[in-house]
Amino acid sequence: MTTTAPFCRERAEQAAADAALATLDNVRDRYLRAAKAWDEMASRAEKTAERRAVNEDAKLAAEPA
């Protein structure tokens, strides 16, 4: 399964919103950790997509016409 950057960003935003509503410190901290993790996954997904595009462009450029 491929996780897309927009999906991860959406989940990060939801976790941050849930953290803002949490009344217990440990629950708030858990949501904040989740938001950070989702944000990091989104960044990795974006970097992977960029590298994939560069690699595909390089392959196309290397093919004989």
C-alpha positions, 0 to 999 in steps of 0.5 A: 500500500502506498501512503500519499503525502496529502493523506499523511498531511490530513492525518497530521492535521487531524491528530493536531486538532485532536491534541488541541481538544484533549484534556489529559496531558498523556492523551495530548502528548500521544496525539502530538507524537502521532501528528509529528509521525504523520508529518514525517511520513508525508515528508518522506512520501514527498521525497520519494515521489520527487526521486521517482520522478527524477529517476523516470526522467533520467531513464527516458532521457537515456533511452535511444530515440 
